[in-house]
Amino acid sequence: MQDSDQGLPGFEGALDGSGLTVAIVQARFNDAITTSLASACMAELSVLGVPAEAIRHVTVPGALEVPLALQALAESNDYDALIALGCIIRGETYHFELVANESGSAVTRVGLDHGIPIANAILTVENEAQAWARAEPKGRDAARVAVEMANLLKEIE
């Protein structure tokens, strides 16, 4: 582990976001939880040195709409990394699995198709209590993943 990783388990390399541009796509479904995710994410991006003017934050209705917005942002070639935020809480029907699986695979596909890192912080949880317990930590983690992966790809290129 390097000093620049702030001692965070799972993270290594430079967590310096200065000079990076990042876009966040936030699902509004379960809005209070996703807003907490977004607030923690944006606060961490600031701590990591990403200037506020280099962050674009857009919202979409739900987790299934997140990948399309990510794709449009990726196609703009204006961003070094993207972040997906959402919250899917298990209900009594198969809909949970459908939304979780489809949104997750589509987010991954956009990143691979466009060669852009996407930090996927679409929570998939059993209940609201689990969502609240994860919202802030996962929002911060998403910011760290985005910055680390953007820097790694710049280094590789």
C-alpha positions in Angstrom: 0.0 0.0 0.0 1.2 3.5 -0.8 0.8 6.6 1.3 -1.6 8.1 -1.3 -4.2 5.4 -0.7 -5.1 6.9 2.7 -4.8 3.5 4.3 -8.1 2.3 2.8 -8.4 -1.5 2.4 -8.8 -2.5 -1.3 -7.4 0.7 -2.6 -3.9 1.3 -3.9 -2.3 3.7 -6.2 -2.9 7.4 -6.5 -6.2 8.7 -5.2 -5.5 12.2 -6.6 -8.5 13.5 -8.5 -7.1 16.8 -9.5 -7.3 17.2 -13.2 -10.0 14.5 -13.6 -13.6 15.0 -14.9 -16.3 12.8 -13.4 -20.0 12.3 -14.1 -22.4 10.8 -11.7 -25.7 9.2 -12.7 -28.1 9.0 -9.8 -31.4 7.0 -9.9 -34.2 8.9 -8.1 -36.1 5.7 -7.1 -35.6 5.4 -3.3 -34.6 9.1 -3.5 -33.6 9.7 0.1 -31.1 6.8 0.0 -29.7 7.7 -3.4 -29.3 11.3 -2.4 -27.3 10.1 0.6 -25.2 8.1 -1.8 -24.7 11.1 -4.0 -23.8 13.4 -1.2 -21.2 11.1 0.2 -19.8 10.5 -3.3 -19.5 14.2 -4.1 -18.0 15.0 -0.7 -15.3 12.3 -1.2 -14.6 13.5 -4.8 -13.9 16.9 -3.3 -11.6 15.3 -0.6 -9.8 13.5 -3.4 -9.2 16.8 -5.3 -11.8 16.7 -8.1 -12.9 20.3 -8.6 -16.7 20.9 -8.3 -16.7 22.3 -11.8 -15.3 19.0 -13.1 -18.2 17.0 -11.7 -21.5 16.6 -13.6 -24.4 15.1 -11.7 -27.5 13.9 -13.5 -30.6 12.1 -12.3 -32.8 9.4 -13.9 -36.0 7.8 -12.8 -34.5 4.4 -11.7 -31.7 1.9 -11.9 -32.8 0.6 -15.3 -32.3 4.0 -16.8 -28.8 4.6 -15.3 -27.0 2.6 -18.1 -28.5 4.7 -20.9 -27.4 8.0 -19.3 -24.0 6.5 -18.6 -23.7 5.5 -22.3 -24.6 9.0 -23.4 -22.0 10.5 -21.1 -19.4 8.0 -22.2 -20.1 8.8 -25.8 -19.4 12.5 -25.1 -15.7 11.7 -24.4 -15.8 14.5 -21.8 -15.2 12.4 -18.7 -12.3 10.3 -17.2 -14.7 8.2 -15.1 -18.4 7.7 -14.5 -20.3 6.7 -11.3 -23.6 4.8 -11.1 -25.7 5.4 -8.0 -29.0 3.7 -7.2 -30.8 1.6 -4.7 -32.8 -1.6 -5.4 -34.6 -3.0 -2.4 -35.9 -6.6 -2.6 -39.7 -6.9 -2.7 -42.1 -9.8 -3.0 -41.7 -10.3 -6.7 -39.1 -11.3 -9.3 -38.8 -7.6 -10.2 -35.8 -7.2 -7.8 -33.7 -9.8 -9.6 -34.6 -8.4 -13.0 -33.7 -4.8 -12.1 -30.5 -5.8 -10.2 -29.2 -8.1 -13.0 -30.1 -6.0 -16.0 -28.8 -2.7 -14.5 -25.6 -4.3 -13.3 -24.8 -6.0 -16.5 -25.7 -2.9 -18.6 -23.4 -0.7 -16.4 -20.5 -3.1 -16.9 -21.2 -3.3 -20.7 -21.1 0.5 -21.1 -17.8 0.7 -19.3 -16.3 -2.1 -21.4 -17.8 -0.9 -24.7 -16.4 2.6 -24.2 -13.2 1.9 -22.3 -14.2 4.2 -19.4 -14.1 3.2 -15.7 -17.6 3.1 -14.1 -17.8 2.8 -10.4 -21.1 0.9 -9.8 -22.7 1.9 -6.5 -26.2 0.7 -7.3 -27.1 -0.9 -4.0 -28.9 -4.2 -4.1 -30.3 -4.9 -0.6 -32.8 -6.9 1.3 -34.4 -4.0 3.2 -34.3 -0.3 3.8 -32.1 -0.7 6.9 -29.4 -2.4 4.8 -29.6 0.4 2.3 -29.1 3.1 4.9 -26.2 1.3 6.5 -24.5 1.1 3.1 -25.4 4.5 1.5 -22.6 6.7 2.8 -19.8 4.2 2.8 -20.6 3.0 -0.8 -21.0 6.6 -2.0 -17.4 7.3 -0.7 -16.1 4.0 -2.2 -17.6 4.9 -5.6 -15.7 8.1 -5.6 -12.4 6.3 -4.7 -13.0 3.6 -7.3 -13.6 6.2 -10.0 -10.5 8.2 -9.2 -8.2 5.2 -8.8 -9.4 3.6 -12.1 -9.3 6.9 -14.1 -5.7 7.4 -12.9 -4.8 3.7 -13.7 -6.2 4.0 -17.3 -4.3 7.3 -17.8 -1.1 5.5 -16.6 -1.7 2.5 -18.9 -2.4 4.7 -21.9 
